[in-house]
Amino acid sequence: MKKLTSVFSLIFVISATGYFSYQFFFNNTVDANNLENIKITNLSQALEHPWGMALLPNGDLLITERPGRLRLFKDGKLLAESIAGLPEIIPNDQGGLLDVALHPDFVNNHLVYFSFAGNEGKLYSTSVIRGKLNGMQLENVETIFSATPKTKPGYHFGSRLVFANDGSLYISHGDRGNRDDAQDLQSHAGALIRINDDGSIPNDNPFFNNPNALPEIYNYGHRNMQGMTKHPETGEIWSVEHGPQGGDELNREAPANNYGWPVITYGKNYGIGTKIGEGTHKEGMQQPVHYWVPSIGPSGLLFYTGEMFKRWQGSLLTGSLIFKELVKLELDESGKLINEERLLKGKLGRVRDIEQASDGSLYLITDESDGKLIRLTQ
């Protein structure tokens, strides 16, 4: 059996300006696969860039494909036929059909929510629709949110959907490649959005009565949140977001907070490695719970509560698009990170989303042209 050990890394960097520097890392991430006896089952490899999953009460899985299709994994098989009823979705680089979430009262109302890159001509922004699932058909589909402004870039759409304990819906939104918009309260870009389940705006949102802010904004200063989940006990919303070259973040979301992008960041400009913004700290701007240098490309996020992997209980799990692995983050009671482990490196693919089944096993999807649906068990 492999033992967990600590690894210290000293990395020397020569910047584009010729300055010599170093970065020192504490990395408690030695592969711990043998401790868990993890079994990997490839359930399908017939998905085209899958992006989000939602587990139905009967154990079936809804899976979104970025090109604009909604698939159903039923009775152990991925059905060839797509679920009908979605509007036309035009893929745009990183954009397309993105996340999927069930209404908290899905058992009675059968409502399903989707985020996608909505467009007006050649301009795009993150939009959210909902519809009633009836067999292999979505009915009464309606748009309940469309971010403003719409812009040209084909990246940084976010976008995860999480229902809070009070029934409100959180929508993560990227900066759309326009960095400064993440600090602009009159733009949805780079903000965490909070709306009611019908698209109306909660009157207790922090900027609801601010004439200089969009009332849907819950907090701001984000770059590109691609994982989001709810704490099973406190109900708090947690997220992971992509930094640029380094500086991926784990954040604990709170109302009105400014998370700093692009004024503060632990990342650098791509390729040339030069500084972004004013540094890593600034008064009035939130520090991440944890950050990654180099980037791992986090996507998908959940608190593990199952019985199958007992040592993981209470930990956060996120996928790594870059290192093609599962990352386990152990927190103490205050929410401080105390341990990180890397699992199954190179054995999974570009993990895009994670879903926990009722028996404690895990479903993973990989964002590839021949994307996989994987199940992890013991």
NUFIKOL-244712 format. One line per 5 residues: number of its first residue (from 1); for each residue x negated, y negated, z of C-alpha. Coordinates in steps of 0.001 Angstrom, whole numbers, plus 524288, in hexadecimal, padded with zeros to 5 digits. Layout:
NUFIKOL-244712
NUM = X/Y/Z | ...
//
This chain:
NUFIKOL-244712
1 = 80000/80000/80000 | 7FAED/7F28A/7FC82 | 7F8E9/7E8F5/80789 | 7FCE4/7DAC4/806CA | 7F0C8/7D25B/80733
6 = 7EE25/7C3E8/8062F | 7E6F3/7BE48/7FA8D | 7DF98/7B15B/7FAC5 | 7DD0C/7AAAA/7EDC9 | 7D41D/79F4D/7EAD2
11 = 7D68D/799B0/7DD54 | 7CDBF/78F61/7D74E | 7D3B2/785E3/7CD9E | 7CD8E/77C3B/7C43A | 7D7D0/7725F/7C039
16 = 7D935/76BDB/7B2FC | 7D2D9/75FBD/7B8C2 | 7C6CF/7677D/7BC9C | 7C900/7677E/7CB37 | 7C59A/773D8/7D2A3
21 = 7CF22/778C8/7DCBD | 7D396/78528/7E352 | 7E027/78B5D/7E804 | 7E0EE/794D1/7F377 | 7EBF1/79E9B/7F49F
26 = 7F099/7A7F4/7FF0A | 7F74D/7B2D4/7F79E | 7FDAF/7BDAC/7FF65 | 802AB/7C415/7F306 | 7FC32/7D156/7F198
31 = 80514/7DAF0/7EA77 | 80D2D/7E21A/7F4B8 | 81496/7EB6E/7EBCA | 810C4/7F7B0/7F307 | 81678/7F261/7FFA9
36 = 823EA/7F25F/7F991 | 82377/7FE31/7F07B | 82A50/7F5D1/7E669 | 830B1/7FD09/7DB2B | 832A8/7F5C7/7CE66
41 = 83DDA/7FA0B/7C5A9 | 83F38/7F3D5/7B849 | 84DF5/7F381/7B61F | 84DA6/7EC81/7A910 | 84439/7E5D1/79FDD
46 = 84E74/7E085/79684 | 85073/7D2C7/79BD2 | 84C35/7C6AE/79459 | 8463C/7BCD9/79DB2 | 84F63/7BFB2/7A923
51 = 8502C/7B46E/7B2B7 | 85A0C/7B687/7BD9E | 861A9/7C155/7C478 | 86DB3/7C267/7CCF3 | 871CB/7CEDA/7D3F5
56 = 8804A/7D1BA/7D2D7 | 887BC/7D762/7DE85 | 8888D/7E4AF/7D7D0 | 879BA/7E55B/7D61B | 87966/7E179/7C7C2
61 = 87018/7D6B4/7C382 | 87284/7CAAF/7BB45 | 8661D/7C6B4/7B40B | 86419/7BA6B/7AC09 | 85B71/7BA29/79FFB
66 = 85569/7AD17/79C73 | 859CD/7ADC5/78E20 | 867CC/7AC72/7932D | 86D1D/7B9ED/7964E | 8732C/7BF66/7A2B1
71 = 87060/7CDE0/7A49E | 87616/7D7FE/7ADDE | 86E80/7E302/7B45A | 87912/7ECC9/7B7DC | 87889/7FAAF/7BD0E
76 = 869E3/7FB6A/7BB31 | 869D8/7F663/7AD1A | 86822/7E95F/7A659 | 87420/7E7EB/79DC1 | 87134/7E48B/78F9E
81 = 87CDA/7DB69/78EC4 | 87B60/7CDD3/7949B | 885E3/7C7AB/79D04 | 88D8C/7BE2E/7947B | 89251/7B083/79768
86 = 88614/7A86A/79974 | 88535/79BD9/7918C | 87AF1/79AEC/786E5 | 86DC6/79945/78D77 | 86266/7948D/78535
91 = 8553E/7993D/78A71 | 84B00/78E8D/78B61 | 83D7C/79378/78F42 | 83F1F/79614/79DFC | 84D86/79298/79D31
96 = 85930/79B0A/79A1A | 86238/7A301/7A2CC | 85BDC/7A2E1/7B036 | 86159/7A695/7BD81 | 86DED/7AD50/7C1AB
101 = 874C9/7AD46/7CEE9 | 8817C/7B29C/7D450 | 88B2A/7AA0E/7DB7F | 88B26/7AD61/7EA17 | 8994D/7B1EC/7E88B
106 = 896A4/7B96C/7DBFF | 89E0E/7C55D/7E0F3 | 8AA96/7BD6F/7E030 | 8A828/7B324/7D5AA | 89E4B/7BA06/7CC9E
111 = 89745/7AD27/7C9E1 | 8896B/7ADA8/7C46F | 8804F/7A1E6/7C2F9 | 87583/79FEA/7B8E4 | 86ADA/795E8/7B6C8
116 = 865AD/79364/7A928 | 85EFE/78958/7A091 | 86A89/7819D/79B8D | 8686B/77908/78FC5 | 86DB6/76D6C/78867
121 = 866ED/76E5C/77B53 | 8585D/76F2F/77E27 | 8597B/76A57/78C29 | 85A77/773FB/7977C | 85CC3/774B0/7A611
126 = 86096/77EF8/7AFFD | 86F2E/78198/7B046 | 877C4/78A9B/7B85B | 8841F/7919F/7B422 | 88D4E/79AF5/7BADE
131 = 89701/7A4F6/7B5FE | 89F79/7B018/7BAA4 | 899DF/7BD9F/7B802 | 8A405/7C6F2/7B2AB | 89DB6/7D3AC/7AE8C
136 = 89498/7D076/7A33C | 89A4A/7C2DA/7A14C | 89860/7B591/7A7BB | 8A4CE/7AD94/7A812 | 8A812/79F4E/7AADD
141 = 899DE/79B24/7A95F | 8978F/78D05/7AD4E | 88BF5/783FB/7AF48 | 88AD3/77F35/7BD4F | 87DB2/77838/7BCB7
146 = 874E0/77257/7B25E | 8684F/76BAD/7B671 | 864A6/75E42/7B191 | 85D81/7597F/7AA1D | 85C60/7632F/79F00
151 = 84EB1/76320/79939 | 846B8/769C7/78E95 | 83CD0/7726C/795AF | 83F6A/780FC/79564 | 83A53/783EE/7A2F0
156 = 83C33/781D6/7B19A | 84AD2/78485/7B226 | 84A0F/78ADD/7BFA1 | 8535D/7919B/7C1C2 | 858E1/799BC/7CCDD
161 = 8666C/79A1B/7D2CB | 868F5/79CD4/7E13A | 875AC/79BBF/7E8DA | 87414/79680/7F6A7 | 87B86/79B1C/8029B
166 = 884D6/78FA0/80142 | 88857/793AF/7F363 | 880EA/788D3/7EC90 | 87868/78C2F/7E0E7 | 869F6/78898/7E00B
171 = 863CD/78706/7D290 | 8551F/785D4/7D0E1 | 850F9/77CCB/7C5E3 | 84374/77A9B/7C023 | 83D89/76D9B/7BC73
176 = 83FA4/770C8/7ADFA | 83178/76D5F/7AB44 | 833A2/75F20/7AED5 | 82BF2/75E73/7BB8A | 8301C/7512B/7C05E
181 = 83E91/754B2/7BF51 | 83CC6/75D8A/7CB2A | 83B70/7512D/7D377 | 8471C/74A66/7CD24 | 853C5/74BFC/7D4C2
186 = 85B59/747CF/7C8B4 | 856C0/7540D/7C19D | 85A24/7622B/7C4DC | 84CB7/7666F/7BFF6 | 84423/76C3A/7CA98
191 = 84F52/76C71/7D451 | 85680/776A0/7DC22 | 864DA/774EB/7D8C6 | 87041/777F2/7E1E8 | 87E58/77887/7DD42
196 = 88AEA/77F18/7E171 | 88F06/78BBF/7DAFD | 897FF/7845C/7D1AB | 88DC1/77A57/7CDBE | 8926F/76F7A/7D6A9
201 = 88881/7689A/7DF4C | 887C5/76B2A/7EE04 | 889C7/75E69/7F546 | 87F42/76239/7FF15 | 8749D/7627B/7F4BB
206 = 8699B/7598E/7F972 | 86ABA/74FD8/7EE2E | 87979/7507F/7EC75 | 87B84/74244/7F031 | 86EDF/73D16/7EA56
211 = 871D4/734D3/7DE40 | 863C1/73676/7D9A8 | 863E3/7455C/7D9AE | 86B44/75051/7D301 | 8747D/755F8/7DD3E
216 = 871EE/7643D/7D994 | 863A6/76331/7DDEF | 8608C/76A62/7EA97 | 851E1/767E1/7EA47 | 84789/764C5/7E021
221 = 8392E/76482/7DC50 | 83896/7723D/7D694 | 8317D/776CF/7CA67 | 8381C/78370/7C651 | 83F19/78C10/7D041
226 = 840B9/799BA/7CAA5 | 84415/7A136/7D6F7 | 84DF7/79DD6/7E16F | 854CD/7A51D/7EC5E | 85C54/7A38D/7F918
231 = 856FD/7A754/8065A | 85F74/7B298/80B4F | 86068/7AD1C/8192D | 85F12/79E4E/8187D | 86534/79C60/80B12
236 = 85A0A/79344/80751 | 85667/79280/7F8F9 | 84868/7964D/7F55F | 841E9/794ED/7E81C | 8359E/797AB/7E067
241 = 83129/78EA9/7D595 | 826C1/78E39/7CB34 | 81BA7/784A7/7CCAA | 81348/780C8/7C114 | 8059E/786CF/7C142
246 = 8069E/78B98/7CF3E | 80FBD/78635/7D972 | 81B38/78FA6/7D8CA | 8236D/78D68/7E4F1 | 82C3D/79408/7EECF
251 = 835AF/78A0F/7F477 | 83FF9/78988/7FEF0 | 84A9D/780E6/7F946 | 850A1/77624/8018D | 8599D/76AB0/7FE3F
256 = 853AE/75E13/7F8E1 | 845AE/76339/7F98E | 83BE0/75ECD/7EF6A | 8331F/76A60/7EBE1 | 8292F/7619E/7E56C
261 = 827B0/7656D/7D729 | 82089/75F51/7D001 | 81B5D/755EB/7DA5B | 815A8/760DE/7E29D | 81214/76E82/7DE2A
266 = 807F7/77923/7E055 | 80744/77B3C/7D19E | 7FEE3/77523/7C706 | 800E9/7714D/7B8DF | 800BE/77CF4/7AFCB
271 = 7F3D5/7801B/7A96B | 7EC28/77434/7ADBE | 7EE6F/77617/7BC56 | 7EFFA/767B3/7BF7D | 7F7AE/7622D/7CADE
276 = 80655/76004/7CA3F | 80C75/75519/7D21E | 806EA/75025/7DEE3 | 80218/75CAA/7E53C | 80850/7674B/7ED82
281 = 80E86/75F71/7F898 | 81655/752FC/7F9BF | 81EB7/74DA0/8049A | 82D1E/75022/80224 | 82A89/75B95/7F903
286 = 82C9F/769A5/7FCF7 | 821AC/7739E/7FDCE | 82480/78150/7F899 | 8258A/78CAA/80218 | 81B42/7933C/7F995
291 = 8146D/79094/7ECBC | 80C9C/798AA/7E320 | 7FFBB/79503/7DCC9 | 7FE28/79B02/7D2F1 | 80C50/79BCB/7CE95
296 = 813BF/7A890/7CF34 | 81F70/7A3EA/7C71A | 829E6/7A72F/7D15C | 83770/7AAE3/7CCAD | 842D8/7B111/7D3A5
301 = 843A9/7B068/7E26F | 84AA5/7B79D/7ED48 | 84A09/7BA95/7FBB9 | 84932/7C93F/7FD1E | 85360/7CE94/806B2
306 = 85405/7DCDC/802CA | 850B7/7E983/809CF | 848E5/7F03F/7FF19 | 83C6C/7E84A/800EC | 83D19/7E5F2/80F81
311 = 83011/7DECE/81065 | 83526/7D4A6/806DF | 84120/7D0BF/80ED3 | 84223/7C213/8104B | 8376F/7BF95/8063F
316 = 838D9/7B78A/7F9F4 | 83681/7BE66/7ED0B | 8335E/7B766/7E065 | 82ED2/7BBF0/7D320 | 82250/7B783/7CC8B
321 = 8232B/7B49B/7BE11 | 8147A/7B2A1/7BCFC | 80F35/7BE3D/7C49E | 81ABE/7C736/7C193 | 81CF2/7CB5E/7CF95
326 = 825CD/7CA10/7DB5C | 821A3/7C084/7E5FB | 825EB/7C29B/7F41E | 825B9/7B6FC/7FD60 | 82700/7B957/80C00
331 = 82BEC/7AE08/8144A | 82C39/7ABC3/822DA | 83871/7A765/82A23 | 835C1/7991D/8271C | 834C2/79BBD/81882
336 = 825ED/79AAF/817C4 | 81EE4/7A3EF/80E8B | 81683/7ADA9/81609 | 81346/7B7E6/80BB9 | 81385/7B9F1/7FD06
341 = 81276/7C6D1/7F5C7 | 811A9/7C9D6/7E747 | 81888/7D641/7E312 | 81844/7DE42/7D67F | 80F20/7D546/7CF19
346 = 80F5E/7D815/7C092 | 8197A/7E2CE/7C21E | 825E4/7DAFE/7BFFB | 824E3/7D080/7B575 | 828D2/7C232/7B64D
351 = 83237/7C30E/7C1C0 | 83D05/7B919/7BF6C | 8474F/7BC95/7C994 | 849A7/7C583/7D53E | 85656/7CAE9/7DABD
356 = 85859/7D34F/7E6DE | 861BC/7DEBF/7E5D6 | 86A8D/7E317/7F0FA | 86193/7EE8B/7F42D | 855C7/7E58B/7F595
361 = 84FA2/7E910/7E892 | 84B95/7DE05/7DFA0 | 84EE5/7DAD5/7D18E | 844FB/7D2F9/7C9B4 | 8458F/7CDA0/7BBE6
366 = 839E7/7C9C9/7B393 | 83A09/7BE21/7AA72 | 83516/7C424/79DDA | 83A5D/7C6D4/7903B | 83BC4/7D510/7947E
371 = 83F88/7D147/7A247 | 84120/7DBD0/7AC80 | 84AE1/7DE83/7B72B | 84331/7E506/7C223 | 84779/7EB15/7CEEB
376 = 83E6D/7EC00/7DA9F | 84129/7F6AA/7E4A9 | 839D8/7FF1F/7EE62
//
